Amino acid sequence: MKRVCLIMALGMLSLPALADGDIASGQNKAAACVACHGMEGKVSVPAYPNIAGQQALYLELAMKAYKDGGRSGGQAEVMKAYMSMLGEQDIKDLAAYYASLKP
Amino acid sequence: MKRVCLIMALGMLSLPALADGDIASGQNKAAACVACHGMEGKVSVPAYPNIAGQQALYLELAMKAYKDGGRSGGQAEVMKAYMSMLGEQDIKDLAAYYASLKP
């Protein structure tokens, strides 16, 4: 447990800055996300996550992880393919948009 | 886009069975999760995900991915350390508990 707490503490020290995406731009860029993440971020497939109202920074980090190959298994290959088409600002905008929705 | 759709279709064909965890058992096992994921799955640290009301199967798959090393970066080392202490049923119970909470 001590090791876990140490790793957690170090992780919190290195948290990146807050996301600063544009909600309206994110909404315009979200068309492709609907197929899996549903209208307004609520899914019907049990293996996929709801993302409406999720923390913007977490969404940003998750999208970057998929893009950079930091996540494997599940739908990681699909996510990597989509994320490879997106730039830094696109990811921030999508994160801001989904974070703004009611869970 | 065709490649993405094919991968997505293949992914949906291989979806595992629904989670069948026990909510009450999950609540009892969730004490360690509170530090990062907050009381009842709502977080205060922007880099961490809210998990209240998330899809049970998605939560199960995510926990297994952390345990098996299928996710890296972010808090993956912390999650792996915690998940290494959990068995299959523990993971299903935690997934059922968090999925049962109001987002």
Backbone of each chain as ProteinMPNN parsed JSONL, in Angstrom:
{"seq_chain_A": "MKRVCLIMALGMLSLPALADGDIASGQNKAAACVACHGMEGKVSVPAYPNIAGQQALYLELAMKAYKDGGRSGGQAEVMKAYMSMLGEQDIKDLAAYYASLKP", "coords_chain_A": {"N_chain_A": [[0.836, -1.214, 0.0], [2.006, 1.205, 0.755], [3.724, 1.702, -1.394], [1.918, 2.074, -3.45], [0.655, 4.426, -2.586], [2.76, 6.213, -2.728], [3.309, 6.242, -5.463], [0.898, 7.305, -6.321], [0.973, 9.839, -5.151], [3.155, 10.98, -6.483], [2.132, 10.948, -9.041], [0.06, 12.821, -8.822], [1.469, 15.13, -8.452], [2.471, 15.595, -10.936], [0.408, 16.384, -12.567], [-1.076, 17.576, -15.558], [-1.814, 20.836, -17.056], [-5.088, 22.408, -16.921], [-7.679, 21.52, -19.264], [-8.52, 23.513, -22.145], [-10.589, 23.75, -24.075], [-12.936, 24.497, -26.773], [-16.328, 24.575, -26.496], [-18.433, 24.781, -28.443], [-17.037, 24.347, -30.844], [-16.175, 21.798, -30.336], [-18.564, 20.399, -30.334], [-19.198, 20.529, -33.033], [-17.236, 18.905, -34.036], [-17.839, 16.407, -33.179], [-19.289, 14.556, -34.585], [-18.435, 12.041, -35.581], [-18.103, 10.62, -33.282], [-20.498, 9.854, -32.296], [-21.436, 7.394, -33.222], [-20.437, 5.358, -31.569], [-20.39, 6.452, -28.973], [-22.852, 7.482, -28.595], [-25.767, 9.697, -28.821], [-25.126, 12.805, -27.587], [-23.236, 11.759, -25.805], [-24.109, 9.549, -24.339], [-24.227, 6.136, -24.053], [-25.33, 3.086, -25.749], [-24.24, 0.644, -25.997], [-22.96, -1.744, -23.853], [-20.214, -2.102, -23.398], [-18.954, 0.237, -23.923], [-17.919, 3.504, -22.826], [-20.0, 5.919, -21.156], [-19.682, 9.347, -21.821], [-20.673, 11.793, -21.382], [-20.611, 14.656, -19.432], [-18.283, 13.909, -18.254], [-15.048, 14.469, -16.74], [-13.236, 17.103, -18.194], [-10.412, 17.251, -18.492], [-9.652, 14.642, -17.947], [-10.877, 13.324, -20.106], [-9.427, 14.449, -22.209], [-6.827, 13.502, -21.654], [-7.292, 10.773, -21.886], [-8.028, 10.524, -24.591], [-5.625, 11.335, -25.798], [-3.99, 9.309, -24.865], [-5.045, 7.088, -26.184], [-4.456, 7.891, -28.799], [-1.66, 7.952, -28.77], [-1.026, 5.331, -28.405], [-1.079, 4.42, -25.837], [-3.068, 2.958, -24.742], [-4.394, -0.267, -24.949], [-6.193, -3.107, -26.3], [-9.773, -3.883, -26.026], [-11.6, -1.34, -27.548], [-9.418, 0.011, -28.464], [-7.921, 0.12, -30.849], [-9.735, 1.159, -32.661], [-10.237, 3.634, -31.481], [-7.668, 4.729, -31.613], [-7.344, 4.987, -34.356], [-9.315, 6.892, -34.976], [-8.441, 9.022, -33.344], [-6.015, 9.602, -34.484], [-6.606, 11.248, -36.514], [-6.992, 13.656, -35.392], [-5.978, 16.837, -34.068], [-4.177, 18.556, -31.425], [-5.827, 20.728, -30.534], [-8.338, 19.952, -31.486], [-8.83, 17.725, -29.883], [-8.922, 18.912, -27.336], [-11.181, 20.506, -27.711], [-13.208, 18.62, -28.157], [-13.135, 17.342, -25.695], [-13.94, 19.421, -24.006], [-16.518, 19.842, -24.957], [-17.89, 17.358, -24.454], [-17.585, 17.236, -21.699], [-19.214, 19.278, -20.973], [-21.777, 18.4, -21.204], [-24.835, 17.098, -19.795], [-24.621, 14.451, -17.483]], "CA_chain_A": [[0.0, 0.0, 0.0], [2.894, 2.385, 0.787], [4.221, 1.948, -2.758], [0.797, 2.622, -4.206], [0.436, 5.824, -2.175], [3.878, 7.012, -3.243], [3.086, 6.415, -6.907], [-0.25, 8.203, -6.462], [1.415, 11.191, -4.808], [3.991, 11.454, -7.586], [1.23, 11.181, -10.162], [-0.698, 14.057, -8.619], [2.395, 16.255, -8.614], [2.779, 15.82, -12.349], [-0.813, 16.59, -13.347], [-0.937, 18.649, -16.546], [-2.709, 21.985, -16.907], [-6.488, 22.166, -17.266], [-8.051, 21.606, -20.673], [-9.15, 24.788, -22.468], [-11.217, 23.574, -25.369], [-14.11, 25.287, -27.101], [-17.484, 23.665, -26.483], [-19.148, 24.803, -29.724], [-16.187, 23.674, -31.829], [-16.194, 20.38, -29.994], [-19.837, 19.824, -30.802], [-19.087, 20.376, -34.492], [-16.268, 17.848, -34.358], [-18.224, 15.176, -32.483], [-20.178, 13.725, -35.412], [-17.943, 10.668, -35.702], [-18.101, 9.973, -31.959], [-21.872, 9.445, -31.981], [-21.648, 5.985, -33.57], [-20.167, 4.5, -30.404], [-20.641, 7.097, -27.677], [-24.255, 7.87, -28.513], [-26.146, 11.091, -28.909], [-24.789, 13.545, -26.367], [-22.319, 11.073, -24.891], [-24.707, 8.457, -23.562], [-24.09, 4.977, -24.935], [-26.261, 1.963, -25.623], [-23.427, -0.574, -25.976], [-22.451, -1.804, -22.473], [-18.754, -2.111, -23.287], [-18.424, 1.562, -24.208], [-18.184, 4.431, -21.724], [-20.669, 7.21, -21.236], [-18.687, 10.41, -21.654], [-21.369, 13.046, -21.065], [-20.349, 15.155, -18.086], [-16.992, 13.421, -17.733], [-14.065, 15.525, -16.524], [-12.614, 17.475, -19.466], [-8.99, 16.894, -18.543], [-9.563, 13.178, -18.066], [-11.203, 12.976, -21.499], [-8.286, 14.853, -23.034], [-5.724, 12.571, -21.416], [-7.673, 9.463, -22.417], [-7.923, 10.592, -26.052], [-4.2, 11.357, -26.143], [-3.44, 7.971, -24.599], [-5.425, 6.241, -27.314], [-3.718, 8.348, -29.989], [-0.236, 7.633, -28.64], [-0.83, 3.904, -28.191], [-0.996, 4.136, -24.394], [-4.146, 2.048, -24.347], [-4.575, -1.384, -25.877], [-7.353, -3.94, -25.975], [-11.083, -3.262, -26.2], [-11.754, -0.587, -28.794], [-8.264, 0.907, -28.559], [-7.503, 0.303, -32.244], [-10.709, 2.086, -33.261], [-9.983, 4.969, -30.928], [-6.391, 5.223, -32.137], [-7.577, 5.384, -35.749], [-10.019, 8.186, -34.962], [-7.628, 10.067, -32.717], [-4.9, 9.949, -35.366], [-7.066, 12.304, -37.423], [-7.235, 14.862, -34.602], [-4.876, 17.597, -33.5], [-4.263, 18.915, -29.999], [-6.99, 21.573, -30.26], [-9.539, 19.128, -31.702], [-9.007, 16.885, -28.688], [-9.359, 19.79, -26.253], [-12.547, 20.937, -27.999], [-14.096, 17.479, -27.906], [-13.174, 17.134, -24.241], [-14.762, 20.494, -23.431], [-17.914, 19.613, -25.35], [-18.496, 16.239, -23.717], [-17.626, 17.597, -20.275], [-20.285, 20.267, -20.75], [-23.092, 17.754, -21.303], [-25.4, 16.515, -18.575], [-24.332, 13.001, -17.44]], "C_chain_A": [[0.873, 1.267, 0.0], [3.368, 2.751, -0.616], [3.13, 2.591, -3.604], [0.608, 4.092, -3.889], [1.53, 6.733, -2.712], [3.671, 7.292, -4.728], [1.958, 7.419, -7.138], [0.167, 9.651, -6.204], [2.252, 11.78, -5.94], [3.129, 11.79, -8.799], [0.499, 12.497, -10.03], [0.192, 15.28, -8.786], [2.593, 16.602, -10.079], [1.522, 16.022, -13.2], [-0.637, 17.743, -14.327], [-1.948, 19.772, -16.299], [-4.125, 21.618, -17.341], [-6.713, 22.291, -18.774], [-8.708, 22.956, -20.939], [-9.743, 24.722, -23.878], [-12.44, 24.457, -25.535], [-15.314, 24.344, -27.296], [-18.173, 23.601, -27.842], [-18.339, 24.106, -30.819], [-16.186, 22.172, -31.588], [-17.458, 19.709, -30.49], [-19.788, 19.583, -32.313], [-18.178, 19.214, -34.893], [-16.701, 16.47, -33.854], [-19.039, 14.209, -33.328], [-19.738, 12.261, -35.457], [-18.025, 9.895, -34.388], [-19.445, 9.326, -31.64], [-22.094, 7.949, -32.205], [-21.443, 5.069, -32.368], [-20.586, 5.141, -29.093], [-22.029, 7.704, -27.578], [-24.494, 9.355, -28.685], [-25.848, 11.732, -27.555], [-24.063, 12.697, -25.323], [-22.888, 9.992, -24.02], [-24.829, 7.239, -24.474], [-25.191, 3.942, -24.735], [-25.511, 0.633, -25.604], [-22.714, -0.654, -24.615], [-20.932, -1.738, -22.343], [-18.136, -0.738, -23.506], [-18.768, 2.525, -23.075], [-19.106, 5.587, -22.098], [-19.61, 8.282, -21.043], [-19.341, 11.766, -21.395], [-21.08, 13.436, -19.618], [-19.073, 14.63, -17.47], [-16.041, 14.61, -17.574], [-13.315, 15.823, -17.835], [-11.155, 17.022, -19.553], [-8.809, 15.386, -18.65], [-9.847, 12.746, -19.508], [-10.031, 13.297, -22.422], [-7.13, 13.855, -22.887], [-6.035, 11.193, -22.0], [-7.541, 9.459, -23.943], [-6.472, 10.586, -26.499], [-3.565, 9.985, -25.932], [-3.798, 7.012, -25.726], [-4.601, 6.601, -28.548], [-2.265, 7.881, -29.96], [0.029, 6.146, -28.417], [-0.7, 3.511, -26.727], [-2.132, 3.277, -23.874], [-4.268, 0.961, -25.41], [-5.761, -2.218, -25.432], [-8.65, -3.176, -26.175], [-11.169, -2.578, -27.551], [-10.573, 0.342, -29.04], [-7.828, 1.146, -30.007], [-8.443, 1.271, -32.975], [-10.424, 3.503, -32.785], [-8.685, 5.56, -31.481], [-6.578, 5.729, -33.574], [-8.295, 6.732, -35.813], [-9.117, 9.297, -34.431], [-6.47, 10.507, -33.611], [-5.286, 11.049, -36.347], [-7.191, 13.645, -36.699], [-5.947, 15.513, -34.119], [-5.151, 17.919, -32.045], [-5.536, 19.71, -29.69], [-8.304, 20.814, -30.464], [-9.855, 18.319, -30.448], [-9.496, 17.73, -27.513], [-10.815, 20.225, -26.459], [-13.549, 19.818, -27.726], [-14.24, 17.233, -26.402], [-14.072, 18.174, -23.579], [-16.241, 20.27, -23.73], [-18.542, 18.503, -24.515], [-18.566, 16.524, -22.208], [-18.793, 18.526, -19.972], [-21.683, 19.64, -20.734], [-23.545, 17.187, -19.956], [-25.152, 14.999, -18.588], [-25.596, 12.158, -17.626]], "O_chain_A": [[0.547, 2.261, -0.649], [3.413, 3.923, -0.99], [3.381, 3.522, -4.369], [0.424, 4.913, -4.788], [1.273, 7.872, -3.102], [3.833, 8.421, -5.191], [2.04, 8.27, -8.023], [-0.224, 10.565, -6.93], [2.078, 12.941, -6.31], [3.362, 12.782, -9.49], [0.332, 13.218, -11.014], [-0.27, 16.339, -9.209], [2.851, 17.754, -10.426], [1.565, 15.849, -14.418], [-0.099, 18.786, -13.956], [-2.822, 19.66, -15.44], [-4.328, 20.63, -18.047], [-6.037, 23.056, -19.461], [-9.383, 23.496, -20.062], [-9.429, 25.539, -24.744], [-12.919, 25.077, -24.586], [-15.3, 23.451, -28.143], [-18.468, 22.516, -28.344], [-18.895, 23.362, -31.626], [-16.195, 21.379, -32.53], [-17.424, 18.59, -31.003], [-20.274, 18.565, -32.806], [-18.341, 18.622, -35.959], [-16.005, 15.479, -34.078], [-19.439, 13.151, -32.841], [-20.566, 11.353, -35.381], [-18.016, 8.664, -34.383], [-19.536, 8.395, -30.841], [-22.847, 7.312, -31.469], [-22.195, 4.114, -32.177], [-21.082, 4.458, -28.197], [-22.351, 8.365, -26.592], [-23.563, 10.16, -28.696], [-26.28, 11.239, -26.513], [-24.243, 12.884, -24.12], [-22.245, 9.551, -23.068], [-25.455, 7.302, -25.532], [-25.88, 3.918, -23.715], [-26.081, -0.394, -25.236], [-21.956, 0.249, -24.257], [-20.418, -1.359, -21.291], [-16.936, -0.557, -23.301], [-19.807, 2.373, -22.432], [-19.016, 6.155, -23.187], [-18.732, 8.141, -20.191], [-18.65, 12.768, -21.212], [-21.28, 12.643, -18.698], [-18.802, 14.873, -16.294], [-16.227, 15.643, -18.218], [-12.824, 14.91, -18.499], [-10.725, 16.477, -20.569], [-7.922, 14.909, -19.358], [-9.139, 11.903, -20.059], [-9.689, 12.511, -23.305], [-6.537, 13.424, -23.876], [-5.152, 10.528, -22.543], [-7.01, 8.511, -24.522], [-6.121, 9.911, -27.468], [-2.716, 9.553, -26.712], [-2.964, 6.222, -26.17], [-4.11, 5.72, -29.254], [-1.709, 7.471, -30.979], [1.18, 5.741, -28.257], [-0.266, 2.403, -26.411], [-2.154, 2.911, -22.699], [-4.247, 1.236, -26.61], [-6.27, -2.054, -24.323], [-8.64, -1.977, -26.457], [-10.846, -3.173, -28.578], [-10.704, 1.345, -29.743], [-7.411, 2.252, -30.353], [-8.011, 2.084, -33.791], [-10.375, 4.445, -33.576], [-8.618, 6.752, -31.78], [-6.036, 6.767, -33.953], [-7.931, 7.603, -36.604], [-9.046, 10.381, -35.009], [-5.999, 11.64, -33.515], [-4.426, 11.701, -36.938], [-7.467, 14.664, -37.333], [-4.965, 14.839, -33.806], [-6.211, 17.6, -31.506], [-6.238, 19.419, -28.722], [-9.262, 21.004, -29.714], [-11.004, 18.243, -30.014], [-10.387, 17.308, -26.776], [-11.586, 20.304, -25.503], [-14.606, 20.047, -27.137], [-15.332, 16.953, -25.908], [-14.868, 17.848, -22.699], [-17.101, 20.479, -22.875], [-19.611, 18.691, -23.934], [-19.502, 16.096, -21.532], [-19.299, 18.556, -18.85], [-22.649, 20.27, -20.304], [-22.727, 16.845, -19.102], [-25.437, 14.334, -19.584], [-25.525, 10.929, -17.616]]}, "seq_chain_B": "MKRVCLIMALGMLSLPALADGDIASGQNKAAACVACHGMEGKVSVPAYPNIAGQQALYLELAMKAYKDGGRSGGQAEVMKAYMSMLGEQDIKDLAAYYASLKP", "coords_chain_B": {"N_chain_B": [[-11.515, 5.646, -43.395], [-13.064, 3.374, -43.93], [-11.504, 1.3, -42.929], [-11.538, 1.865, -40.218], [-14.257, 1.463, -39.657], [-14.477, -1.254, -40.154], [-12.804, -2.351, -38.215], [-14.209, -1.499, -35.991], [-16.599, -2.899, -36.306], [-15.7, -5.525, -36.055], [-14.833, -5.417, -33.452], [-17.243, -5.1, -32.073], [-18.433, -7.531, -32.525], [-16.968, -9.153, -30.917], [-17.624, -8.613, -28.317], [-17.582, -9.098, -24.827], [-19.495, -11.073, -22.382], [-22.175, -9.677, -20.375], [-21.469, -7.843, -17.358], [-21.737, -9.282, -14.105], [-21.817, -8.465, -11.377], [-21.987, -7.996, -7.75], [-23.732, -5.526, -6.155], [-23.785, -4.665, -3.427], [-21.581, -6.021, -2.338], [-19.636, -4.861, -3.876], [-19.707, -2.232, -2.974], [-18.655, -2.566, -0.422], [-16.07, -3.171, -1.081], [-15.02, -0.913, -2.109], [-13.607, 0.96, -0.691], [-10.885, 1.716, -1.002], [-10.939, 3.005, -3.39], [-12.001, 5.469, -3.119], [-10.176, 7.485, -2.526], [-9.138, 8.523, -4.916], [-11.284, 8.462, -6.763], [-13.333, 9.661, -5.485], [-16.125, 10.249, -3.172], [-18.71, 8.109, -3.688], [-18.072, 7.899, -6.404], [-17.656, 10.335, -7.691], [-15.409, 12.693, -8.751], [-12.824, 15.016, -7.605], [-10.457, 15.751, -8.621], [-9.313, 16.94, -11.645], [-8.055, 15.321, -13.565], [-8.864, 12.762, -13.205], [-11.31, 10.19, -13.785], [-14.873, 10.57, -13.381], [-16.825, 7.951, -12.129], [-19.267, 7.19, -11.327], [-22.328, 5.804, -12.173], [-21.367, 4.927, -14.556], [-21.096, 2.638, -17.346], [-21.387, -0.746, -16.453], [-20.059, -2.937, -17.669], [-18.132, -1.65, -19.198], [-16.602, -0.494, -17.147], [-15.633, -2.799, -15.925], [-14.072, -3.908, -18.009], [-12.202, -1.869, -18.282], [-10.923, -1.893, -15.776], [-9.771, -4.443, -15.868], [-8.067, -4.08, -18.016], [-6.259, -2.216, -16.97], [-5.167, -3.833, -14.965], [-3.961, -5.881, -16.452], [-2.001, -4.555, -17.781], [-2.736, -3.247, -20.069], [-3.178, -0.592, -20.255], [-1.357, 2.401, -20.24], [0.574, 5.173, -18.944], [-0.633, 8.317, -17.487], [-2.48, 7.584, -14.617], [-1.965, 4.906, -14.683], [-0.098, 3.144, -13.5], [-0.703, 3.295, -10.811], [-3.336, 2.36, -10.843], [-2.886, -0.221, -11.812], [-1.465, -1.323, -9.709], [-3.388, -1.319, -7.672], [-5.371, -2.899, -8.887], [-4.085, -5.303, -9.104], [-4.451, -6.484, -6.709], [-6.954, -7.462, -6.779], [-9.47, -9.897, -7.554], [-11.296, -11.621, -10.194], [-14.072, -11.615, -9.467], [-14.161, -9.556, -7.583], [-13.63, -7.344, -9.188], [-15.867, -7.382, -10.895], [-17.846, -6.911, -8.967], [-17.176, -4.338, -8.013], [-17.525, -2.925, -10.379], [-20.278, -3.258, -10.77], [-21.24, -1.93, -8.519], [-20.361, 0.799, -8.851], [-21.583, 1.373, -11.268], [-24.186, 1.399, -10.462], [-24.593, 3.751, -9.144], [-25.8, 7.159, -8.991], [-25.045, 9.334, -11.657]], "CA_chain_B": [[-12.75, 5.429, -42.616], [-13.512, 1.98, -44.098], [-10.731, 0.45, -42.019], [-12.045, 2.133, -38.876], [-15.565, 0.819, -39.518], [-14.266, -2.701, -40.101], [-12.274, -2.672, -36.879], [-15.3, -1.284, -35.041], [-17.546, -4.003, -36.46], [-15.075, -6.711, -35.463], [-14.824, -5.212, -32.003], [-18.58, -5.306, -31.523], [-18.716, -8.962, -32.579], [-16.243, -9.877, -29.877], [-17.939, -8.069, -26.999], [-17.776, -10.148, -23.823], [-20.807, -11.119, -21.737], [-22.446, -8.601, -19.428], [-20.948, -8.01, -16.006], [-22.751, -9.749, -13.165], [-21.281, -8.249, -10.036], [-22.91, -7.745, -6.65], [-23.604, -4.113, -5.794], [-23.45, -4.507, -2.001], [-20.186, -6.452, -2.169], [-18.803, -3.843, -4.501], [-19.627, -1.066, -2.07], [-17.722, -2.929, 0.653], [-14.703, -3.28, -1.62], [-14.685, 0.347, -2.788], [-12.973, 1.916, 0.232], [-9.609, 2.214, -1.52], [-11.178, 3.762, -4.63], [-12.494, 6.801, -2.759], [-9.078, 8.459, -2.505], [-9.031, 9.183, -6.223], [-12.544, 8.555, -7.509], [-14.297, 10.429, -4.707], [-17.253, 9.597, -2.522], [-19.738, 7.699, -4.651], [-17.639, 7.918, -7.801], [-17.547, 11.671, -8.288], [-14.058, 13.109, -8.415], [-12.509, 16.444, -7.508], [-9.224, 15.963, -9.392], [-9.766, 16.971, -13.051], [-7.441, 14.311, -14.434], [-9.424, 11.442, -12.901], [-12.683, 10.081, -14.291], [-16.069, 10.194, -12.643], [-17.223, 6.593, -12.513], [-20.646, 6.967, -10.885], [-23.281, 5.653, -13.267], [-20.712, 4.456, -15.787], [-21.518, 1.31, -17.772], [-20.699, -1.77, -15.656], [-19.126, -3.741, -18.472], [-16.984, -0.809, -19.529], [-15.759, -0.393, -15.946], [-14.967, -4.096, -15.761], [-13.028, -4.025, -19.037], [-11.147, -0.89, -17.992], [-10.144, -2.387, -14.628], [-8.953, -5.572, -16.34], [-7.006, -3.535, -18.871], [-5.224, -1.684, -16.075], [-4.533, -4.976, -14.281], [-3.166, -6.668, -17.396], [-1.007, -3.716, -18.428], [-3.256, -2.753, -21.346], [-3.216, 0.873, -20.248], [-0.145, 3.015, -19.692], [0.476, 6.629, -18.82], [-1.584, 8.798, -16.487], [-2.424, 6.884, -13.339], [-2.028, 3.476, -14.979], [0.694, 2.363, -12.548], [-1.5, 3.247, -9.573], [-4.465, 1.461, -11.082], [-2.369, -1.589, -11.933], [-1.117, -1.777, -8.357], [-4.636, -1.646, -6.974], [-6.086, -3.993, -9.55], [-3.364, -6.561, -8.883], [-4.946, -7.065, -5.45], [-8.354, -7.861, -6.981], [-9.814, -11.034, -8.393], [-12.352, -11.424, -11.203], [-15.36, -11.256, -8.852], [-13.996, -8.218, -6.98], [-13.744, -6.367, -10.279], [-17.278, -7.354, -11.301], [-18.625, -6.284, -7.891], [-16.894, -2.894, -8.053], [-18.171, -2.383, -11.585], [-21.726, -3.211, -10.52], [-21.504, -0.879, -7.528], [-20.23, 2.151, -9.432], [-22.611, 1.54, -12.306], [-25.487, 1.59, -9.813], [-24.675, 5.092, -8.537], [-26.288, 8.256, -9.82], [-23.898, 10.087, -12.219]], "C_chain_B": [[-13.25, 3.993, -42.727], [-12.816, 1.051, -43.118], [-11.248, 0.607, -40.586], [-13.349, 1.396, -38.648], [-15.422, -0.692, -39.408], [-13.777, -3.109, -38.714], [-13.388, -2.555, -35.841], [-16.276, -2.457, -35.084], [-16.982, -5.267, -35.822], [-15.082, -6.621, -33.944], [-16.173, -5.502, -31.387], [-18.956, -6.79, -31.538], [-18.085, -9.703, -31.407], [-16.531, -9.333, -28.476], [-18.159, -9.203, -25.995], [-19.17, -10.088, -23.201], [-20.948, -9.967, -20.739], [-21.843, -8.903, -18.054], [-22.077, -8.49, -15.096], [-22.232, -9.654, -11.735], [-22.378, -7.989, -9.028], [-22.677, -6.325, -6.101], [-23.154, -3.928, -4.346], [-22.008, -4.923, -1.725], [-19.229, -5.419, -2.748], [-18.631, -2.63, -3.611], [-18.622, -1.34, -0.947], [-16.274, -2.93, 0.183], [-14.19, -1.942, -2.155], [-13.913, 1.34, -1.924], [-11.709, 2.533, -0.361], [-9.793, 3.12, -2.737], [-11.498, 5.233, -4.345], [-11.402, 7.866, -2.853], [-8.963, 9.219, -3.822], [-10.383, 9.409, -6.893], [-13.669, 9.191, -6.69], [-15.377, 9.593, -4.048], [-18.283, 9.318, -3.608], [-19.362, 7.998, -6.105], [-17.59, 9.262, -8.478], [-16.251, 12.301, -7.805], [-13.918, 14.624, -8.266], [-11.226, 16.766, -8.274], [-9.567, 15.862, -10.886], [-9.199, 15.874, -13.937], [-8.018, 12.916, -14.226], [-10.869, 11.382, -13.376], [-13.738, 9.898, -13.206], [-16.443, 8.789, -13.081], [-18.63, 6.249, -12.031], [-21.562, 6.878, -12.1], [-22.657, 5.235, -14.584], [-21.211, 3.048, -16.11], [-20.697, 0.235, -17.03], [-19.666, -2.538, -16.476], [-17.904, -2.925, -18.871], [-16.033, -0.701, -18.333], [-14.962, -1.684, -15.739], [-13.806, -4.233, -16.752], [-11.874, -3.068, -18.765], [-10.282, -1.376, -16.831], [-9.24, -3.543, -15.039], [-7.798, -5.091, -17.211], [-5.883, -2.951, -18.019], [-4.445, -2.827, -15.431], [-3.558, -5.711, -15.198], [-2.102, -5.834, -18.121], [-1.444, -3.168, -19.776], [-3.435, -1.244, -21.381], [-1.938, 1.388, -19.612], [-0.325, 4.516, -19.645], [-0.546, 7.017, -17.777], [-1.398, 8.062, -15.174], [-2.416, 5.367, -13.528], [-1.237, 2.635, -13.978], [-0.04, 2.215, -11.213], [-2.633, 2.237, -9.734], [-3.999, 0.011, -11.167], [-2.051, -2.158, -10.548], [-2.37, -2.159, -7.573], [-5.311, -2.87, -7.583], [-5.405, -5.338, -9.331], [-3.814, -7.246, -7.598], [-6.347, -7.657, -5.621], [-8.493, -9.078, -7.875], [-10.945, -10.666, -9.345], [-13.665, -10.955, -10.571], [-15.287, -9.876, -8.2], [-14.216, -7.141, -8.042], [-15.19, -6.252, -10.751], [-18.136, -6.647, -10.245], [-18.42, -4.764, -7.882], [-17.574, -2.242, -9.257], [-19.676, -2.241, -11.37], [-22.067, -2.091, -9.544], [-21.437, 0.508, -8.155], [-21.269, 2.408, -10.536], [-23.985, 1.853, -11.688], [-25.675, 2.994, -9.248], [-25.178, 6.129, -9.532], [-25.084, 9.064, -10.35], [-23.774, 11.486, -11.596]], "O_chain_B": [[-13.79, 3.442, -41.768], [-13.427, 0.146, -42.55], [-11.38, -0.367, -39.845], [-13.55, 0.78, -37.601], [-16.155, -1.338, -38.659], [-14.263, -4.072, -38.122], [-13.507, -3.383, -34.938], [-16.723, -2.949, -34.048], [-17.697, -5.994, -35.132], [-15.305, -7.61, -33.245], [-16.253, -6.083, -30.304], [-19.702, -7.254, -30.676], [-18.587, -10.735, -30.961], [-15.756, -9.573, -27.55], [-18.858, -10.169, -26.301], [-19.933, -9.158, -23.465], [-19.959, -9.368, -20.318], [-21.725, -10.059, -17.648], [-23.239, -8.138, -15.301], [-22.214, -10.636, -10.993], [-23.539, -7.787, -9.384], [-21.583, -5.982, -5.652], [-22.255, -3.135, -4.066], [-21.297, -4.259, -0.97], [-18.166, -5.143, -2.192], [-17.54, -2.069, -3.51], [-17.842, -0.466, -0.571], [-15.359, -2.711, 0.977], [-13.047, -1.852, -2.604], [-13.6, 2.441, -2.375], [-11.487, 3.737, -0.236], [-8.908, 3.906, -3.073], [-11.301, 6.111, -5.186], [-11.674, 9.01, -3.216], [-8.717, 10.426, -3.829], [-10.596, 10.444, -7.523], [-14.814, 9.255, -7.139], [-15.527, 8.402, -4.321], [-18.668, 10.217, -4.355], [-20.223, 8.308, -6.929], [-17.493, 9.339, -9.703], [-16.019, 12.428, -6.602], [-14.757, 15.399, -8.725], [-10.944, 17.933, -8.545], [-10.054, 14.828, -11.342], [-9.799, 15.531, -14.956], [-7.703, 11.992, -14.975], [-11.572, 12.392, -13.375], [-13.529, 9.168, -12.238], [-16.386, 8.469, -14.269], [-19.131, 5.154, -12.291], [-21.569, 7.768, -12.951], [-23.333, 5.192, -15.611], [-21.698, 2.347, -15.223], [-19.469, 0.304, -16.989], [-18.541, -2.76, -16.028], [-16.783, -3.434, -18.885], [-14.816, -0.804, -18.486], [-13.774, -1.653, -15.42], [-12.7, -4.625, -16.378], [-10.711, -3.407, -18.987], [-9.055, -1.287, -16.887], [-8.087, -3.619, -14.615], [-6.692, -5.628, -17.149], [-4.704, -3.161, -18.304], [-3.217, -2.792, -15.361], [-2.473, -6.111, -14.777], [-1.386, -6.352, -18.977], [-0.617, -2.678, -20.545], [-3.799, -0.68, -22.413], [-1.491, 0.883, -18.582], [-1.259, 5.063, -20.231], [-1.248, 6.161, -17.238], [-0.278, 7.934, -14.68], [-2.818, 4.628, -12.629], [-1.657, 1.528, -13.64], [-0.006, 1.161, -10.577], [-2.854, 1.38, -8.878], [-4.66, -0.885, -10.641], [-2.334, -3.321, -10.26], [-2.406, -3.188, -6.898], [-5.763, -3.764, -6.867], [-6.053, -6.384, -9.366], [-3.589, -8.442, -7.415], [-6.868, -8.287, -4.701], [-7.734, -9.263, -8.826], [-11.478, -9.557, -9.308], [-14.299, -10.021, -11.063], [-16.25, -9.111, -8.26], [-14.909, -6.152, -7.805], [-15.683, -5.147, -10.98], [-19.039, -5.882, -10.582], [-19.379, -4.002, -7.757], [-18.127, -1.147, -9.157], [-20.273, -1.231, -11.741], [-23.062, -1.388, -9.719], [-22.364, 1.304, -8.001], [-21.759, 3.525, -10.699], [-24.83, 2.488, -12.318], [-26.793, 3.384, -8.911], [-25.005, 5.994, -10.743], [-24.202, 9.434, -9.574], [-22.871, 12.242, -11.953]]}, "name": "protein", "num_of_chains": 2, "seq": "MKRVCLIMALGMLSLPALADGDIASGQNKAAACVACHGMEGKVSVPAYPNIAGQQALYLELAMKAYKDGGRSGGQAEVMKAYMSMLGEQDIKDLAAYYASLKPMKRVCLIMALGMLSLPALADGDIASGQNKAAACVACHGMEGKVSVPAYPNIAGQQALYLELAMKAYKDGGRSGGQAEVMKAYMSMLGEQDIKDLAAYYASLKP"}
